[in-house]
Amino acid sequence: MWVLVFFDLLTETRTDCKVATRFRKNLFDDGFTMLQFSIYLRFCASRENAEVHIKRTKMNLPKKGKVCIMQITDKQFGMIELFHGQKETEPETPTQQLELF
């Protein structure tokens, strides 16, 4: 299971920039990897594990801006086509994390 977080946050003022930076930092701290500047993803071993990370992301939502959270299966993720310019590239495989309970 993959969790993707898409967002479009305000960066008009210094405060807005700090809020956006804090949101991105929280995603990194929770094990997300940047796919593109406003798209972050994380592999989760199960739906229950995905729900934990979705809940954490929801707790850190900024008051302004738009955030979308999507779950896809490993098979769906494997069908993503990535292009850099006109050349197709292989998607980066995020590093495997060890979770201790």
C-alpha positions in Angstrom: 0.0 0.0 0.0 1.3 3.4 -0.9 0.1 6.7 0.6 0.5 9.8 -1.6 0.1 13.3 -0.3 -0.5 16.1 -2.8 -0.6 19.7 -1.7 -0.7 23.3 -2.8 0.1 25.6 0.1 0.3 29.3 0.3 3.7 30.9 0.2 2.8 34.6 -0.1 4.0 35.7 3.3 6.9 34.7 5.5 4.5 33.0 7.9 2.9 31.0 5.0 6.3 29.8 4.0 7.1 28.7 7.5 3.8 26.8 7.7 4.5 25.0 4.4 8.0 24.2 5.4 6.8 22.7 8.7 4.2 20.6 6.9 6.9 19.2 4.5 9.3 18.6 7.4 6.5 16.7 9.2 6.0 14.5 6.1 9.8 13.7 6.0 9.8 13.0 9.7 7.0 10.5 9.2 9.0 8.6 6.5 7.6 10.2 3.4 9.8 10.7 0.3 9.5 13.6 -2.1 8.3 12.4 -5.6 7.9 16.0 -6.8 8.0 19.3 -4.9 4.3 19.1 -3.8 3.9 15.3 -4.0 5.2 13.0 -1.3 4.8 9.3 -0.9 5.3 6.5 1.6 5.1 2.7 1.4 3.0 1.1 4.1 2.9 -2.6 4.8 -0.8 -2.7 5.4 -4.0 -0.7 5.3 -3.9 -0.3 9.1 -0.3 1.0 8.9 -1.4 3.4 6.1 -4.2 4.7 8.3 -1.7 5.5 11.1 0.3 7.7 8.7 -2.8 9.3 7.2 -4.0 10.2 10.7 -0.6 11.8 11.5 -0.7 13.8 8.3 -4.3 15.0 9.0 -3.1 16.1 12.5 -0.5 18.4 10.8 -2.7 19.9 8.1 -2.1 23.6 7.7 -5.1 26.0 8.1 -4.7 27.4 4.6 -4.1 25.7 1.3 -5.2 22.4 -0.3 -4.0 18.9 0.7 -5.1 15.6 -0.9 -4.2 12.2 0.5 -4.5 9.1 -1.7 -3.9 5.4 -1.2 -2.9 3.1 -4.0 -1.8 -0.5 -4.1 1.7 -1.7 -4.9 0.5 -3.0 -8.2 -1.0 0.4 -9.1 2.2 2.2 -8.1 4.2 -0.2 -10.3 2.2 1.0 -13.3 3.2 4.6 -12.9 5.0 6.0 -15.9 7.6 8.6 -15.1 9.3 10.8 -17.7 12.2 13.2 -17.3 11.9 15.5 -20.3 10.9 13.1 -23.1 12.9 10.1 -21.7 11.1 7.5 -19.6 12.8 6.9 -16.2 12.4 4.2 -13.6 10.6 5.4 -10.4 12.9 5.7 -7.5 12.4 2.9 -5.0 12.2 4.5 -1.5 14.4 2.9 1.1 12.9 0.2 3.1 12.2 1.2 6.7 12.3 -0.9 9.8 9.4 -0.3 12.1 9.6 -1.3 15.7 6.4 -1.7 17.7 
